[in-house]
Structure formats: C-alpha cells, structure tokens
Amino acid sequence: MAQNINSPAGQTNTAGTSGNDGSDSAVASMEAAFDRAIAKAAQVTERRMEGGSSLDAARTRLSN
C-alpha cells in the first residue's frame, strides 16, 4: 500500500500521532539531549583544566 505524502492526514511523527504534539515532544527531547551534552562537555573541560594545572605545576617544579 502506497503512502500519500501530500496528505497531512497521512503524515505521522515518530510517536505515531498527527499534529504538533509529536514535534513538540521531539524538540523537547532534542533540547534535553543538547543540555546533557553541554553539561558533559563542561565537566570534561573542567577536568582537563584541573589536569593541565597539575601538569603545568609539575613542569615548573622540574625546570627549577
């Protein structure tokens, strides 16, 4: 059976419902994923900065 992609009634989102509810939930899901990624990137940056400071201090001690 062929799906008519020109008919709005024939189109569904990933949740299986028509309308804006599915797209709103998809946008909310993507925003949550981006928020988690940003938080994780901040943690990685913080740990790299801490590790870099320790490494710089060790290099300074060795050169003195």
Order of alpha helices (4+ residues) and beta strands (2+ residues): alpha
